[in-house]
Amino acid sequence: MGKKKASMSAINFTDEPVHVDHLKPAPKRRPSVTEKLVDGDGNEKDIVKLLEPSIKTFDDLNSFEHYIKGETFDNDFDYYHAKLNYLPPFVLNEIHDNLEKIKPTMNARSKKFVRHLNHHIKRHLLTDIQTMSGVDYKFEKAHVERLQDGRIIFHFKDYSDHGFDQEARSVNRHWSIDLDVECFPDNPYVNIDLKSVPIEEEV
């Protein structure tokens, strides 16, 4: 699935996020493909499979969060894939928005940097995703992956019913959300990969 730069929704940055209090049926306009399924008796059955959401890419946190807010506004909170590459706020604050003041220790090899990033994720990023998406996600404790090349990836997920339980069943709307936050050994930039997709019910 190709990447494309995100276009802004019709809503404004100043609009309040919409909180999802009740689930509605999912939009019908989502891209899908029809496949033939042959059972043990040789009978064919058409199966409609939803395609992966297209990837939207961002280079600033406000636009990324605005996009999440717009997806909920459009009733698509369970069908999007957004990626962000940015300098986290704690770095910008320390360098006073002057890229020439970036220090060589501002990266994944620094315990201080990783500690500040962890704080940013827990105190700000996860909270902002919940606020902007309008869903009260309960992300599991992060699985931290430390790669040989020095990269560190924090993996978060919520595969629960997100507090909707019976309501999710009544409108047949179940979804998972995955969040990966990656930092690098040679620069202070951070990658975010956020994916929310429907969970197909077993027949």
Z-matrix of the N, CA and C atoms (Angstrom, degrees):
N
C 1 1.453
C 2 1.520 1 108.47
N 3 1.313 2 118.18 1 125.86
C 4 1.443 3 121.47 2 -174.51
C 5 1.509 4 113.19 3 -75.02
N 6 1.315 5 115.15 4 155.18
C 7 1.448 6 120.69 5 177.72
C 8 1.518 7 109.10 6 -89.04
N 9 1.324 8 115.66 7 147.60
C 10 1.450 9 118.43 8 172.71
C 11 1.520 10 109.49 9 -146.82
N 12 1.312 11 115.34 10 146.19
C 13 1.450 12 120.50 11 -179.12
C 14 1.519 13 109.00 12 -66.93
N 15 1.309 14 116.03 13 135.97
C 16 1.461 15 119.80 14 -174.65
C 17 1.519 16 111.37 15 -73.55
N 18 1.320 17 115.04 16 142.31
C 19 1.453 18 120.55 17 171.65
C 20 1.512 19 107.87 18 -102.43
N 21 1.325 20 117.26 19 147.90
C 22 1.447 21 120.75 20 -175.19
C 23 1.522 22 111.70 21 -76.52
N 24 1.323 23 115.28 22 146.42
C 25 1.460 24 121.92 23 177.52
C 26 1.512 25 108.93 24 -70.03
N 27 1.350 26 115.75 25 170.67
C 28 1.457 27 120.68 26 179.74
C 29 1.521 28 111.07 27 -71.48
N 30 1.341 29 117.87 28 -18.44
C 31 1.448 30 119.10 29 178.97
C 32 1.516 31 109.67 30 -76.94
N 33 1.315 32 116.14 31 160.06
C 34 1.449 33 122.07 32 -175.41
C 35 1.519 34 111.41 33 -97.71
N 36 1.339 35 115.50 34 161.85
C 37 1.455 36 120.48 35 176.36
C 38 1.526 37 110.59 36 -59.05
N 39 1.334 38 116.85 37 -30.48
C 40 1.457 39 120.93 38 -175.15
C 41 1.524 40 112.85 39 -82.95
N 42 1.327 41 118.84 40 -12.74
C 43 1.457 42 120.88 41 178.75
C 44 1.521 43 110.53 42 -63.89
N 45 1.331 44 115.85 43 141.47
C 46 1.456 45 120.30 44 178.74
C 47 1.528 46 110.14 45 -71.11
N 48 1.344 47 117.84 46 142.36
C 49 1.469 48 120.07 47 175.62
C 50 1.526 49 110.64 48 -62.00
N 51 1.326 50 115.53 49 150.53
C 52 1.466 51 121.57 50 178.45
C 53 1.516 52 108.74 51 -94.91
N 54 1.331 53 116.78 52 124.42
C 55 1.468 54 119.84 53 177.23
C 56 1.523 55 108.74 54 -87.61
N 57 1.323 56 116.59 55 132.48
C 58 1.464 57 121.58 56 -179.17
C 59 1.526 58 108.37 57 -84.61
N 60 1.336 59 115.77 58 99.85
C 61 1.463 60 121.21 59 178.87
C 62 1.523 61 111.55 60 -90.65
N 63 1.338 62 115.89 61 -31.92
C 64 1.466 63 121.13 62 -179.81
C 65 1.523 64 108.90 63 -138.73
N 66 1.321 65 116.01 64 142.82
C 67 1.458 66 121.35 65 179.65
C 68 1.514 67 111.44 66 -85.20
N 69 1.328 68 114.44 67 138.54
C 70 1.465 69 121.36 68 172.46
C 71 1.524 70 107.72 69 -112.03
N 72 1.312 71 118.15 70 161.97
C 73 1.473 72 119.26 71 176.04
C 74 1.525 73 110.98 72 -56.35
N 75 1.316 74 116.39 73 147.72
C 76 1.463 75 121.21 74 179.88
C 77 1.527 76 110.36 75 -67.34
N 78 1.326 77 118.04 76 148.93
C 79 1.469 78 120.85 77 175.97
C 80 1.521 79 111.49 78 -56.86
N 81 1.319 80 116.97 79 145.79
C 82 1.462 81 121.43 80 -178.08
C 83 1.522 82 113.26 81 -90.47
N 84 1.313 83 117.17 82 -6.38
C 85 1.463 84 120.24 83 -173.19
C 86 1.522 85 113.86 84 -85.05
N 87 1.312 86 118.85 85 5.67
C 88 1.455 87 121.40 86 -176.72
C 89 1.527 88 111.92 87 -69.90
N 90 1.337 89 117.03 88 142.76
C 91 1.468 90 120.08 89 -177.71
C 92 1.528 91 111.90 90 -68.00
N 93 1.320 92 115.89 91 139.10
C 94 1.461 93 120.96 92 -178.59
C 95 1.523 94 109.77 93 -149.18
N 96 1.324 95 115.04 94 168.28
C 97 1.462 96 121.72 95 175.08
C 98 1.519 97 108.07 96 -130.23
N 99 1.323 98 115.37 97 151.30
C 100 1.457 99 120.79 98 178.16
C 101 1.525 100 108.87 99 -105.72
N 102 1.326 101 116.65 100 126.94
C 103 1.455 102 121.77 101 179.93
C 104 1.522 103 110.14 102 -119.60
N 105 1.328 104 115.25 103 151.59
C 106 1.463 105 121.55 104 177.82
C 107 1.528 106 109.53 105 -89.68
N 108 1.314 107 115.98 106 128.85
C 109 1.452 108 121.31 107 176.90
C 110 1.526 109 108.46 108 -116.51
N 111 1.324 110 116.45 109 126.53
C 112 1.458 111 121.38 110 -178.60
C 113 1.525 112 108.61 111 -107.88
N 114 1.343 113 116.39 112 123.63
C 115 1.455 114 119.20 113 -179.44
C 116 1.537 115 110.60 114 -84.82
N 117 1.327 116 117.34 115 -176.08
C 118 1.458 117 122.15 116 -176.36
C 119 1.509 118 114.06 117 -63.99
N 120 1.340 119 116.88 118 -21.74
C 121 1.466 120 121.51 119 179.93
C 122 1.520 121 112.75 120 -92.93
N 123 1.327 122 116.19 121 3.37
C 124 1.457 123 120.03 122 179.80
C 125 1.514 124 114.27 123 85.20
N 126 1.315 125 117.22 124 7.64
C 127 1.464 126 120.92 125 179.09
C 128 1.533 127 110.33 126 -81.36
N 129 1.326 128 114.80 127 136.30
C 130 1.456 129 119.88 128 179.56
C 131 1.525 130 111.04 129 -94.59
N 132 1.325 131 114.56 130 144.38
C 133 1.458 132 120.38 131 177.43
C 134 1.512 133 108.55 132 -140.84
N 135 1.322 134 115.98 133 135.14
C 136 1.464 135 120.31 134 178.30
C 137 1.530 136 109.96 135 -80.90
N 138 1.330 137 115.83 136 127.63
C 139 1.446 138 121.98 137 177.98
C 140 1.531 139 108.44 138 -117.01
N 141 1.330 140 116.32 139 124.73
C 142 1.463 141 121.33 140 178.78
C 143 1.527 142 108.78 141 -93.24
N 144 1.333 143 115.74 142 121.03
C 145 1.458 144 120.46 143 -179.76
C 146 1.527 145 110.09 144 -115.06
N 147 1.320 146 114.43 145 133.11
C 148 1.455 147 120.62 146 178.90
C 149 1.527 148 109.73 147 -73.94
N 150 1.322 149 116.53 148 135.76
C 151 1.456 150 120.81 149 176.49
C 152 1.528 151 110.39 150 -77.48
N 153 1.315 152 116.50 151 158.43
C 154 1.453 153 121.03 152 176.27
C 155 1.534 154 109.27 153 -63.42
N 156 1.330 155 117.82 154 142.49
C 157 1.472 156 118.91 155 176.09
C 158 1.526 157 110.63 156 -64.91
N 159 1.317 158 116.41 157 146.15
C 160 1.463 159 120.02 158 178.47
C 161 1.523 160 109.71 159 -68.06
N 162 1.319 161 115.95 160 151.52
C 163 1.463 162 121.43 161 -177.12
C 164 1.531 163 109.87 162 -86.31
N 165 1.314 164 115.58 163 128.80
C 166 1.466 165 122.16 164 174.19
C 167 1.518 166 107.27 165 -105.98
N 168 1.320 167 117.44 166 132.61
C 169 1.457 168 120.98 167 -177.38
C 170 1.527 169 110.89 168 -114.48
N 171 1.333 170 115.32 169 143.98
C 172 1.460 171 121.75 170 -177.04
C 173 1.521 172 109.79 171 -137.21
N 174 1.336 173 115.65 172 158.40
C 175 1.459 174 120.02 173 176.34
C 176 1.524 175 111.98 174 -127.68
N 177 1.350 176 116.88 175 12.61
C 178 1.454 177 118.98 176 171.49
C 179 1.523 178 109.35 177 -146.91
N 180 1.314 179 115.23 178 147.00
C 181 1.461 180 122.23 179 -171.37
C 182 1.526 181 112.22 180 -65.03
N 183 1.333 182 117.52 181 -38.69
C 184 1.462 183 119.99 182 -178.24
C 185 1.522 184 112.08 183 -62.27
N 186 1.318 185 116.97 184 -43.77
C 187 1.468 186 120.50 185 179.67
C 188 1.521 187 110.92 186 -66.21
N 189 1.317 188 116.37 187 -38.77
C 190 1.456 189 122.16 188 177.52
C 191 1.530 190 110.26 189 -60.09
N 192 1.325 191 116.54 190 -48.72
C 193 1.465 192 120.40 191 -179.44
C 194 1.524 193 111.30 192 -68.85
N 195 1.317 194 117.07 193 -35.32
C 196 1.463 195 121.38 194 177.18
C 197 1.526 196 110.50 195 -63.06
N 198 1.323 197 116.63 196 -38.23
C 199 1.458 198 120.62 197 177.90
C 200 1.522 199 110.91 198 -63.80
N 201 1.330 200 117.41 199 -44.02
C 202 1.463 201 121.02 200 178.25
C 203 1.529 202 110.04 201 -59.48
N 204 1.320 203 115.76 202 -43.42
C 205 1.461 204 120.66 203 178.53
C 206 1.531 205 110.74 204 -61.20
N 207 1.321 206 116.70 205 -40.23
C 208 1.462 207 120.78 206 179.61
C 209 1.518 208 113.25 207 -66.68
N 210 1.329 209 116.59 208 -34.73
C 211 1.462 210 119.46 209 178.58
C 212 1.531 211 111.14 210 -65.13
N 213 1.319 212 117.26 211 -39.02
C 214 1.466 213 119.69 212 176.27
C 215 1.517 214 110.34 213 -68.62
N 216 1.321 215 116.89 214 -39.20
C 217 1.461 216 121.69 215 177.06
C 218 1.527 217 110.39 216 -57.67
N 219 1.342 218 116.87 217 -34.12
C 220 1.463 219 122.73 218 -179.70
C 221 1.529 220 112.86 219 -92.17
N 222 1.344 221 117.77 220 8.23
C 223 1.469 222 123.12 221 -179.33
C 224 1.532 223 111.26 222 65.31
N 225 1.324 224 117.12 223 30.54
C 226 1.468 225 122.58 224 179.88
C 227 1.526 226 111.78 225 -116.83
N 228 1.321 227 117.49 226 28.01
C 229 1.460 228 121.16 227 -177.41
C 230 1.521 229 112.96 228 -64.31
N 231 1.338 230 117.46 229 -14.75
C 232 1.469 231 120.85 230 179.85
C 233 1.527 232 112.26 231 -107.73
N 234 1.342 233 116.71 232 17.27
C 235 1.464 234 118.70 233 -176.95
C 236 1.531 235 110.45 234 -151.85
N 237 1.328 236 115.89 235 78.62
C 238 1.461 237 119.79 236 174.34
C 239 1.527 238 109.67 237 -159.74
N 240 1.318 239 115.26 238 161.09
C 241 1.460 240 122.05 239 178.24
C 242 1.522 241 106.64 240 -142.18
N 243 1.323 242 116.39 241 110.68
C 244 1.459 243 121.08 242 -175.50
C 245 1.522 244 110.44 243 -122.20
N 246 1.336 245 115.19 244 139.37
C 247 1.461 246 121.02 245 177.48
C 248 1.524 247 109.08 246 -125.31
N 249 1.320 248 114.36 247 143.81
C 250 1.458 249 120.58 248 -177.50
C 251 1.523 250 109.42 249 -136.62
N 252 1.329 251 116.43 250 134.26
C 253 1.464 252 122.48 251 171.51
C 254 1.524 253 106.35 252 -121.45
N 255 1.336 254 117.43 253 117.95
C 256 1.465 255 119.38 254 -172.08
C 257 1.522 256 111.71 255 -154.98
N 258 1.323 257 114.32 256 165.25
C 259 1.457 258 121.36 257 170.18
C 260 1.521 259 106.50 258 -90.67
N 261 1.331 260 118.04 259 120.87
C 262 1.465 261 119.27 260 -178.02
C 263 1.530 262 111.35 261 -65.31
N 264 1.329 263 116.60 262 154.37
C 265 1.472 264 120.75 263 -175.84
C 266 1.526 265 114.58 264 -55.10
N 267 1.333 266 118.16 265 -35.19
C 268 1.467 267 118.75 266 -178.11
C 269 1.528 268 111.48 267 -66.78
N 270 1.336 269 117.27 268 -28.14
C 271 1.463 270 120.29 269 175.30
C 272 1.526 271 109.96 270 -73.65
N 273 1.330 272 116.27 271 -47.11
C 274 1.468 273 120.76 272 -179.89
C 275 1.523 274 111.26 273 -59.37
N 276 1.328 275 116.29 274 -38.44
C 277 1.465 276 119.40 275 179.10
C 278 1.528 277 111.51 276 -65.54
N 279 1.318 278 115.83 277 -39.41
C 280 1.467 279 119.69 278 -177.57
C 281 1.526 280 111.96 279 -71.56
N 282 1.327 281 117.14 280 -33.89
C 283 1.472 282 119.69 281 -178.48
C 284 1.526 283 111.41 282 -96.34
N 285 1.338 284 116.61 283 1.83
C 286 1.467 285 121.88 284 -179.99
C 287 1.533 286 111.68 285 54.37
N 288 1.332 287 114.22 286 42.13
C 289 1.472 288 122.01 287 177.32
C 290 1.528 289 113.67 288 62.02
N 291 1.303 290 116.78 289 19.12
C 292 1.465 291 121.74 290 178.94
C 293 1.528 292 108.36 291 -109.88
N 294 1.345 293 117.09 292 105.47
C 295 1.465 294 121.44 293 -175.60
C 296 1.524 295 113.07 294 -60.77
N 297 1.323 296 117.30 295 -23.73
C 298 1.465 297 120.41 296 179.61
C 299 1.526 298 111.73 297 -70.16
N 300 1.319 299 116.79 298 -14.08
C 301 1.466 300 120.58 299 -179.27
C 302 1.529 301 112.64 300 -95.16
N 303 1.332 302 117.16 301 7.38
C 304 1.465 303 120.13 302 176.37
C 305 1.527 304 109.20 303 -64.66
N 306 1.318 305 115.62 304 128.53
C 307 1.460 306 121.05 305 -178.20
C 308 1.529 307 110.02 306 -90.98
N 309 1.321 308 117.54 307 151.11
C 310 1.472 309 120.92 308 -179.93
C 311 1.525 310 113.02 309 -66.41
N 312 1.338 311 117.07 310 -13.79
C 313 1.467 312 120.17 311 178.85
C 314 1.525 313 112.57 312 -90.08
N 315 1.321 314 117.79 313 -0.85
C 316 1.468 315 120.88 314 -179.10
C 317 1.521 316 109.73 315 -85.66
N 318 1.325 317 115.79 316 79.80
C 319 1.457 318 120.20 317 179.94
C 320 1.530 319 109.51 318 -166.21
N 321 1.319 320 115.28 319 -176.58
C 322 1.463 321 121.31 320 -173.45
C 323 1.523 322 113.59 321 -66.44
N 324 1.342 323 118.20 322 -15.04
C 325 1.462 324 120.18 323 179.75
C 326 1.534 325 111.73 324 -80.81
N 327 1.326 326 115.99 325 -9.91
C 328 1.458 327 121.08 326 -179.18
C 329 1.537 328 110.12 327 -96.69
N 330 1.338 329 116.06 328 124.49
C 331 1.465 330 119.58 329 178.09
C 332 1.520 331 111.19 330 -62.92
N 333 1.325 332 116.59 331 -35.31
C 334 1.465 333 121.14 332 178.74
C 335 1.524 334 110.26 333 -63.61
N 336 1.336 335 117.06 334 -44.78
C 337 1.465 336 121.24 335 179.44
C 338 1.525 337 110.47 336 -61.33
N 339 1.323 338 116.87 337 -47.09
C 340 1.468 339 120.91 338 -178.68
C 341 1.527 340 110.34 339 -64.73
N 342 1.323 341 117.00 340 -37.59
C 343 1.471 342 120.60 341 177.64
C 344 1.530 343 110.77 342 -63.85
N 345 1.319 344 116.49 343 -43.89
C 346 1.465 345 120.25 344 178.58
C 347 1.527 346 111.23 345 -66.34
N 348 1.326 347 116.47 346 -37.61
C 349 1.463 348 119.86 347 178.52
C 350 1.528 349 110.24 348 -65.63
N 351 1.310 350 116.27 349 -42.90
C 352 1.459 351 120.71 350 178.35
C 353 1.525 352 110.80 351 -60.20
N 354 1.320 353 116.14 352 -40.99
C 355 1.468 354 121.48 353 177.23
C 356 1.528 355 110.02 354 -64.10
N 357 1.322 356 116.49 355 -44.22
C 358 1.471 357 121.36 356 179.20
C 359 1.529 358 110.98 357 -60.14
N 360 1.324 359 116.42 358 -41.94
C 361 1.469 360 120.70 359 -179.60
C 362 1.528 361 110.23 360 -63.90
N 363 1.321 362 116.51 361 -51.47
C 364 1.467 363 120.66 362 -173.50
C 365 1.524 364 112.89 363 -71.82
N 366 1.335 365 116.64 364 -40.71
C 367 1.459 366 119.92 365 -173.96
C 368 1.520 367 113.70 366 -88.19
N 369 1.321 368 116.68 367 -22.18
C 370 1.455 369 118.49 368 -173.73
C 371 1.535 370 113.42 369 -125.95
N 372 1.331 371 116.86 370 -57.87
C 373 1.461 372 119.77 371 -172.44
C 374 1.525 373 112.73 372 -60.91
N 375 1.335 374 117.85 373 -51.90
C 376 1.467 375 120.74 374 -178.92
C 377 1.525 376 111.08 375 -61.95
N 378 1.329 377 116.13 376 -40.55
C 379 1.470 378 120.71 377 178.66
C 380 1.517 379 111.07 378 -64.78
N 381 1.338 380 115.92 379 -43.13
C 382 1.465 381 119.59 380 -179.21
C 383 1.525 382 111.91 381 -66.29
N 384 1.337 383 117.12 382 -36.85
C 385 1.462 384 120.10 383 177.78
C 386 1.521 385 109.99 384 -63.40
N 387 1.318 386 117.42 385 -41.95
C 388 1.463 387 120.44 386 177.46
C 389 1.527 388 111.18 387 -63.64
N 390 1.330 389 115.63 388 -45.24
C 391 1.467 390 119.84 389 -178.84
C 392 1.519 391 111.27 390 -63.55
N 393 1.331 392 116.87 391 -48.05
C 394 1.457 393 120.66 392 -175.88
C 395 1.526 394 112.42 393 -71.83
N 396 1.321 395 117.27 394 -33.78
C 397 1.468 396 120.22 395 179.55
C 398 1.524 397 111.49 396 -79.20
N 399 1.343 398 116.49 397 -22.53
C 400 1.457 399 120.14 398 -178.53
C 401 1.513 400 113.34 399 77.49
N 402 1.325 401 117.32 400 10.42
C 403 1.466 402 122.03 401 -178.83
C 404 1.526 403 108.59 402 -115.78
N 405 1.319 404 116.29 403 135.78
C 406 1.463 405 121.29 404 -179.15
C 407 1.531 406 110.04 405 -84.39
N 408 1.322 407 115.23 406 74.52
C 409 1.459 408 119.81 407 -178.43
C 410 1.528 409 110.83 408 -69.98
N 411 1.307 410 115.10 409 146.44
C 412 1.458 411 122.40 410 174.81
C 413 1.533 412 107.22 411 -120.02
N 414 1.324 413 115.94 412 79.96
C 415 1.457 414 120.04 413 -178.76
C 416 1.524 415 110.68 414 -64.07
N 417 1.321 416 114.97 415 137.77
C 418 1.451 417 119.63 416 176.31
C 419 1.529 418 109.34 417 -69.71
N 420 1.334 419 115.63 418 162.38
C 421 1.459 420 120.21 419 177.16
C 422 1.520 421 109.70 420 -56.34
N 423 1.312 422 115.60 421 139.30
C 424 1.465 423 120.73 422 -174.62
C 425 1.526 424 112.16 423 -62.70
N 426 1.332 425 114.47 424 139.28
C 427 1.460 426 121.00 425 166.77
C 428 1.522 427 105.69 426 -94.85
N 429 1.333 428 116.55 427 117.98
C 430 1.459 429 121.07 428 -175.89
C 431 1.525 430 109.42 429 -98.38
N 432 1.329 431 114.79 430 122.43
C 433 1.464 432 121.59 431 -179.10
C 434 1.530 433 109.30 432 -109.50
N 435 1.313 434 116.04 433 119.90
C 436 1.468 435 121.38 434 178.72
C 437 1.528 436 108.39 435 -107.68
N 438 1.313 437 116.30 436 112.47
C 439 1.451 438 121.45 437 -175.08
C 440 1.529 439 111.57 438 -89.97
N 441 1.314 440 114.94 439 158.58
C 442 1.465 441 120.20 440 -176.19
C 443 1.525 442 112.57 441 -64.31
N 444 1.314 443 117.37 442 -26.56
C 445 1.462 444 119.72 443 -179.29
C 446 1.532 445 112.47 444 -82.57
N 447 1.346 446 116.53 445 3.40
C 448 1.464 447 120.11 446 176.38
C 449 1.509 448 114.73 447 99.53
N 450 1.317 449 117.93 448 -10.28
C 451 1.466 450 120.05 449 177.54
C 452 1.524 451 110.50 450 -71.00
N 453 1.320 452 115.66 451 149.14
C 454 1.458 453 122.31 452 174.59
C 455 1.525 454 108.01 453 -125.62
N 456 1.328 455 116.07 454 131.28
C 457 1.460 456 120.72 455 179.88
C 458 1.523 457 109.08 456 -123.92
N 459 1.320 458 115.28 457 125.66
C 460 1.467 459 121.56 458 173.83
C 461 1.528 460 107.54 459 -95.78
N 462 1.317 461 116.97 460 119.36
C 463 1.460 462 121.93 461 -179.94
C 464 1.528 463 109.83 462 -103.86
N 465 1.325 464 116.21 463 123.90
C 466 1.459 465 122.42 464 176.24
C 467 1.526 466 108.91 465 -121.77
N 468 1.339 467 116.21 466 151.81
C 469 1.460 468 119.41 467 176.19
C 470 1.526 469 110.52 468 -155.34
N 471 1.312 470 114.83 469 155.78
C 472 1.458 471 122.04 470 171.76
C 473 1.524 472 106.99 471 -141.37
N 474 1.337 473 116.36 472 106.07
C 475 1.455 474 121.93 473 -179.26
C 476 1.534 475 110.60 474 -108.56
N 477 1.332 476 116.34 475 20.14
C 478 1.461 477 120.73 476 -178.57
C 479 1.529 478 110.88 477 -82.09
N 480 1.343 479 116.41 478 -170.51
C 481 1.472 480 119.77 479 175.41
C 482 1.524 481 111.12 480 -89.33
N 483 1.333 482 117.27 481 5.12
C 484 1.465 483 124.60 482 175.26
C 485 1.533 484 112.48 483 58.50
N 486 1.339 485 115.69 484 26.46
C 487 1.456 486 120.43 485 176.42
C 488 1.511 487 115.32 486 88.45
N 489 1.340 488 117.68 487 4.63
C 490 1.467 489 120.01 488 -176.54
C 491 1.536 490 113.11 489 -97.35
N 492 1.310 491 118.00 490 -28.27
C 493 1.462 492 123.94 491 171.85
C 494 1.530 493 112.46 492 47.37
N 495 1.331 494 117.63 493 -111.44
C 496 1.469 495 122.23 494 -175.25
C 497 1.536 496 111.96 495 -59.99
N 498 1.317 497 116.13 496 -35.94
C 499 1.461 498 119.61 497 -179.61
C 500 1.526 499 110.85 498 -63.30
N 501 1.329 500 116.55 499 -37.47
C 502 1.466 501 120.42 500 177.66
C 503 1.526 502 110.34 501 -63.41
N 504 1.325 503 116.42 502 -37.48
C 505 1.463 504 119.90 503 178.98
C 506 1.527 505 111.08 504 -69.55
N 507 1.313 506 116.58 505 -39.33
C 508 1.466 507 119.85 506 -174.78
C 509 1.530 508 112.63 507 -65.84
N 510 1.329 509 117.32 508 -30.80
C 511 1.472 510 120.52 509 178.14
C 512 1.516 511 111.42 510 -106.81
N 513 1.354 512 116.81 511 7.21
C 514 1.467 513 122.90 512 178.87
C 515 1.531 514 110.99 513 52.57
N 516 1.330 515 114.89 514 54.21
C 517 1.461 516 119.59 515 -176.80
C 518 1.532 517 109.62 516 -131.34
N 519 1.323 518 114.52 517 99.45
C 520 1.457 519 121.58 518 178.77
C 521 1.526 520 107.23 519 -126.33
N 522 1.320 521 116.26 520 139.25
C 523 1.465 522 118.04 521 -179.52
C 524 1.533 523 110.58 522 -150.58
N 525 1.330 524 114.22 523 160.84
C 526 1.460 525 121.66 524 177.31
C 527 1.520 526 108.56 525 -118.20
N 528 1.322 527 115.08 526 157.04
C 529 1.469 528 118.98 527 176.11
C 530 1.524 529 108.49 528 -135.25
N 531 1.325 530 115.71 529 132.17
C 532 1.462 531 123.00 530 178.84
C 533 1.524 532 109.10 531 -121.43
N 534 1.314 533 115.16 532 138.00
C 535 1.460 534 121.62 533 178.63
C 536 1.522 535 109.19 534 -131.83
N 537 1.334 536 116.23 535 122.87
C 538 1.465 537 122.21 536 174.17
C 539 1.523 538 108.74 537 -116.19
N 540 1.328 539 115.85 538 130.71
C 541 1.467 540 121.30 539 176.77
C 542 1.524 541 107.16 540 -120.55
N 543 1.320 542 116.40 541 120.30
C 544 1.468 543 121.90 542 -172.00
C 545 1.524 544 111.06 543 -121.10
N 546 1.329 545 115.39 544 132.64
C 547 1.463 546 119.55 545 173.50
C 548 1.523 547 109.30 546 -122.71
N 549 1.340 548 115.68 547 163.53
C 550 1.459 549 121.46 548 -167.14
C 551 1.526 550 112.50 549 -121.92
N 552 1.350 551 117.23 550 156.56
C 553 1.475 552 121.06 551 -176.51
C 554 1.527 553 114.22 552 -82.29
N 555 1.351 554 117.30 553 -6.53
C 556 1.461 555 118.88 554 -174.23
C 557 1.525 556 114.09 555 -126.16
N 558 1.337 557 117.99 556 4.04
C 559 1.462 558 120.00 557 178.27
C 560 1.532 559 109.60 558 -161.36
N 561 1.341 560 117.48 559 162.77
C 562 1.466 561 120.38 560 -175.52
C 563 1.531 562 114.61 561 -89.86
N 564 1.325 563 117.05 562 4.25
C 565 1.466 564 118.81 563 -179.35
C 566 1.529 565 110.98 564 -72.61
N 567 1.309 566 114.85 565 152.05
C 568 1.458 567 121.91 566 -178.16
C 569 1.521 568 109.10 567 -126.04
N 570 1.320 569 116.15 568 137.52
C 571 1.464 570 121.86 569 174.59
C 572 1.524 571 109.77 570 -103.16
N 573 1.319 572 115.07 571 135.68
C 574 1.461 573 120.91 572 174.11
C 575 1.522 574 108.02 573 -120.29
N 576 1.318 575 115.73 574 134.09
C 577 1.466 576 122.10 575 176.30
C 578 1.527 577 106.44 576 -126.66
N 579 1.332 578 115.98 577 111.42
C 580 1.466 579 121.59 578 -177.12
C 581 1.525 580 108.92 579 -119.97
N 582 1.321 581 116.00 580 123.30
C 583 1.465 582 120.29 581 -175.49
C 584 1.523 583 109.86 582 -133.90
N 585 1.323 584 115.15 583 125.29
C 586 1.462 585 122.18 584 177.54
C 587 1.528 586 107.76 585 -122.22
N 588 1.337 587 116.52 586 118.84
C 589 1.471 588 119.85 587 -176.02
C 590 1.525 589 110.92 588 -138.37
N 591 1.335 590 116.28 589 148.42
C 592 1.464 591 120.33 590 177.22
C 593 1.522 592 111.84 591 -64.44
N 594 1.312 593 116.15 592 147.27
C 595 1.462 594 122.73 593 174.10
C 596 1.514 595 107.62 594 -100.07
N 597 1.321 596 115.96 595 120.18
C 598 1.452 597 119.61 596 179.93
C 599 1.517 598 110.48 597 -74.72
N 600 1.316 599 115.08 598 130.49
C 601 1.453 600 120.05 599 179.58
C 602 1.524 601 110.34 600 -75.56
N 603 1.323 602 116.68 601 138.63
C 604 1.455 603 120.33 602 176.99
C 605 1.515 604 109.62 603 -71.87
N 606 1.341 605 115.67 604 136.69
C 607 1.451 606 120.95 605 -179.43
C 608 1.516 607 109.83 606 -87.71
